Amino acid sequence: MPLELLQKTSRRALPLTVTDIESIDKLRVLHASGHVAMLLPSVNAKRQFARVLAITEKGREALANFETVSG
């Protein structure tokens, strides 16, 4: 679930580089929904990665709601 990845990411030092394709796909969802600011190479790039720069205010609000429900 993307919010679980957001929670894990919030506990890491940023910027954070991710190379796992499954996690990159989840980060794309989080980025599209405005939860993280990040850099991505083009879809056709030989080396896929995501560099998470920040968790946005919207992302922090989603985390607070997620942690209330799940915890």
C-alpha positions in Angstrom: 0.0 0.0 0.0 1.4 3.4 -0.9 0.6 4.9 2.5 2.7 2.2 4.2 5.6 3.2 2.0 5.0 6.8 2.9 5.1 5.9 6.5 8.4 4.1 6.1 9.8 6.9 4.0 8.9 9.4 6.7 11.2 7.6 9.1 14.2 7.9 6.8 16.6 10.8 6.1 15.7 12.7 2.9 16.6 12.9 0.1 16.1 9.2 -0.3 16.9 7.2 -3.5 14.8 4.2 -4.2 15.6 1.6 -6.9 13.1 -1.1 -6.2 10.6 -1.0 -9.1 7.6 -1.9 -6.9 8.4 0.9 -4.5 9.0 3.3 -7.4 5.5 2.5 -8.7 4.0 3.3 -5.3 6.0 6.5 -5.1 4.6 7.5 -8.5 1.1 7.1 -7.0 2.1 9.2 -3.9 3.7 11.8 -6.2 0.6 12.0 -8.5 -1.6 12.5 -5.4 0.6 15.3 -4.1 2.0 13.4 -1.0 5.7 13.6 -2.0 8.0 15.8 -4.0 10.4 13.7 -6.0 12.6 13.3 -9.1 12.1 10.6 -11.6 14.0 9.7 -14.8 12.1 9.2 -18.0 10.1 6.0 -18.3 12.5 4.8 -21.0 15.6 5.4 -18.9 17.9 2.4 -18.6 18.2 2.8 -14.8 15.0 3.4 -13.0 15.1 5.2 -9.6 13.1 7.7 -7.6 14.6 10.3 -5.4 12.2 11.5 -2.7 13.0 15.1 -1.8 10.3 15.8 0.7 7.0 14.7 2.1 4.5 17.5 1.4 2.0 18.9 3.9 -0.7 16.9 2.2 1.5 13.8 2.7 2.0 14.6 6.4 -1.8 15.0 6.9 -2.4 11.6 5.2 0.2 10.1 7.5 -1.5 11.5 10.6 -4.8 10.0 9.4 -3.2 6.7 8.4 -1.5 6.3 11.8 -4.7 7.1 13.7 -6.6 4.5 11.8 -3.9 1.8 11.7 -2.3 2.3 15.0 
